[in-house]
Amino acid sequence: MLSERPESYEAAVARLEAIIARLDSGDAELRETLALCVEAKGLIQFCKGELDAVSGELKELKLDELVAELDAPPGDAA
């Protein structure tokens, strides 16, 4: 069971994949299944937070504006 924050988004996704594989195997007993589901929930929340943070940072970069400037004909002042 995960007791601390994952070191990265990628590590969290890898652990989620391992949990899914274990649950899909049908070999996990009831208590283990519960523990894995609790751990998965925490990992999913962590991943969502990471994705939200990156999304916010991408919006701050204003990539849409940069693309519009690059697509504008030369000599047009934006």
N, C-alpha and C positions, 0 to 999 in steps of 0.2 A: 504493500500500500504506500502511496506517495505521501510523505509527511512534510515535504518542503516544496518550495517553488521550483519548477523545472528550470534547467540552465538556459534553455532556449525554446523557441516555438517549435523548431524541428525536433528537439528531444521530446517535447510534449506529444507531438504528432506520432512519433515512433512508438512511444509508450501506449498511446491510444490504439494504435494498430495491433500491438501485442495483447492488449486487453481484449480487443474485439476477437482476435484469433483464439484466445483462451475461452472466451464465452461461446464462440461458435463451435469449439471442439466438443462441447457438451460434457467435458470432464470436471468442470468446476462444481464443487458442492455448494449448497445453499448459502452458507456464511461467506465463502469465498466470492460467490457471485455478487452478494450484497457489497462486500468490500471493494470489489472491482468496479461496481457501478458507482459507488461513492467516489472512488479515485477518478474514474472517467469524468464524472460531473465536474470535479475540480479542474481537471485538465482542459475540459471544454471551456470552462469559464476563463482560464488562463489564456487559451488560444484566442478566444473572442476579444479579450482585453488587448492582446498583442495586435490583432488585426485592426481593431478600432484605433489603436495608437498609430499604426502605420498609415491607415487611411487618413487620419487627421493630419499627419505630417505631409502626405502627398497633396492634400488640399492646400496646405500652406505653401507648397512649392508653386502653386498656380500654374500647373502644367498646361491647362487649357489655354491660358493667356499666352504662354510661350509658343505653343503650337500655332495659335492664330497669328502671332508675330512672324513666325517662320513661313507661314503660308501666304502672308501678305505680299503683294507685288513690291519689288524694290522701289524705294523712294516714297512709299506711303508711310506717313507718320501715324503711329498708333496712339 
